[in-house]
Each structure stands twice: as C-alpha cells, then as structure tokens.
C-alpha cells in the first residue's frame, strides 16, 4: 500500500471532539482555506471544493468515527458527496475549539458519506465513510 492508503473496512479514526457551534469538519490538511462555508446555518451538512462539515449537538463532546467501508456505518445518512485533497491528508475536528487530528489519505478526490445518530442538530455520534477514486 502507498502512504495514506487504507484497507476496505478499516477504522481509521475514533475519538471524541468538542463540537463548538455544533459542527465537526473533515477538510484538506494542505489548504488553510479548505473549510466549507455555511449558507444559512440550517444545513445538516455542507461541502466545499476541499472539505465537509456536519451539524451536531452544540458544544458537546461528539463521538466521531471514520471508516473505509459503508458496512460499518449506522444511523441516518446526512450527506453524500466528494471533494479534493492535496498531499497532506485530512484534518478531522473543530477549528473553533482548536481540535484537529491529521488523517493520512492519498491525494485526489475523496468520496464521503456522513451518518448521524439523531435528527439534524442533535447528533452525539457522527460516522464518516471515505472512499478514494
């Protein structure tokens, strides 16, 4: 396997992240401007050219999982889409809280599905499923 590549079905991240302002992001680690922009603040999830963010319960510790296979995902499908990442992998976390962990991932287009354990704005658990093109 090349650097940043993962086996199908692999759990590549698990942790708790403080979701200040009720959001968790997964963005390109190489581009400081990769955070997508909320349009209304009412969206369940948003995507930009180099990242996604998802709405969660405000100011709580959110359980976050990242898998490379959809069979491990459970809950409500919030979002499905794709974005581009550069040479440095991904960052998962909450920028406002200064909590971001680097996830190795190969350069190129990444497809993502986001699942939550509760209706919009109430999630205490979020699962990201990633696929490389």
C-alpha positions, 0 to 999 in steps of 0.5 A: 500500500502507498502512504495514506492508503487504507484497507476496505473496512478499516477504522481509521479514526475514533475519538471524541471532539468538542463540537463548538457551534455544533459542527465537526469538519473533515477538510484538506490538511494542505489548504488553510482555506479548505473549510466549507462555508455555511449558507444559512446555518440550517444545513445538516451538512455542507461541502466545499471544493476541499472539505465537509462539515456536519451539524451536531449537538452544540458544544458537546463532546461528539463521538466521531468515527471514520471508516473505509467501508459503508458496512460499518456505518449506522444511523441516518445518512446526512450527506453524500458527496466528494471533494479534493485533497492535496498531499497532506491528508485530512484534518478531522475536528473543530477549528473553533475549539482548536481540535484537529487530528491529521488523517493520512489519505492519498491525494485526489478526490475523496468520496464521503458519506456522513451518518448521524445518530439523531435528527439534524442538530442533535447528533452525539455520534457522527460516522464518516465513510471515505472512499478514494477514486 
